[in-house]
Amino acid sequence: MSFVTISHWTATEITDDMTAKANEKFVPLIIANGATGVQMVRTGDLSMCVITQYADAEAAQAAQAKIAGLREQVAKEFPMTLSSAHGGDVVGGS
């Protein structure tokens, strides 16, 4: 069963350059740590969430220590704060 994590972030600013850097640097690192897909969703002027897909809960669990390190790195490189993070098995959708 697929597994998804969602991390919610707030920022003091979100620029096109920040988004480009995140896509170029962090998305490939997340994929390299076992994710099958990553989506960054702008949810407000100063907020966004990152939705990360994994093949299953085991793959997600195996990646979590490295993902925590990446989240710390993001918080150092961008004016962003992790507000919350959640995860669970995908139970529906298309």
Buried (B, 14 or more C-beta within 10 A) or exposed (E): EBBBBBBBBBBEEBEEEBBEBBEEEBBEBBEEBBBEEBEBEEEEEBBBBBBBBBEBBEBBEBBBEBBEEBBEEBEEEBEBEBEEBEBEEEEEEE
